[in-house]
């Protein structure tokens, strides 16, 4: 019986591995096929948003905590590398660890309101926290450079090869997608860990999870810390690529955009977050020829998606049932 079940899983396992191998192969070859720097740069931006979507998916998709201030953790990672590089002359690779740790710590600080609040109230608090960070960065001119931001941030270097990334798109392309696959692999492993199962239980019903022995405080703190950790990595890559950071790069629109990505792809699904971020990053570029109607088409596509498949492209059926139940309760 067991052998027949395992054999029945072979086609699914093979198709997943074949699909993943094909995706890796395509990503590796894309800069060699299309050498247009602008196209490669678009894919680099998409990769940064994929990292952000993976991080927010931990908080919203796994733990079920609505966070509307995620751009603040992105900003903390970017500015942490900027401060470390400009003031301490810390190069990119140790700066990557500093940015991730700083954003993880900021995420844990953001988590404290989540310990007592939920639903709409928590969404408002995280929105306020995100705006506080952006406004603080905008007004602390002596430290953050104010609206002009910080300039002259060092680009990554491979010291053993004496290779400077500079402003070329190709090295950032390979860097960001290597980080995407590393983050996706680790989060996939985390998904089936005791902590991941605790998040799922907490998302479904906090009271029942608490009665079953789940430590809600630590589960929420870890969700924000890991989500912040990934956002910090994305922020460091963003700052090093741009060579400058300014508060207007981390406004509320970024938080909403990343949230839309994971909702579109499917809450709690790693590959759904990747797909949603990829689609919403590239869709505006495909609609660039219709500048006047681009945002109209974009909005209509999102509305139709939520009406026809509210659980997201790769979302699970039970998420659709949850959305339908919530709609019925509100009616």
Order of alpha helices (4+ residues) and beta strands (2+ residues): alpha-alpha-alpha-alpha-alpha-alpha-beta-beta-beta-alpha-alpha-alpha-alpha-beta-alpha-alpha-alpha-alpha
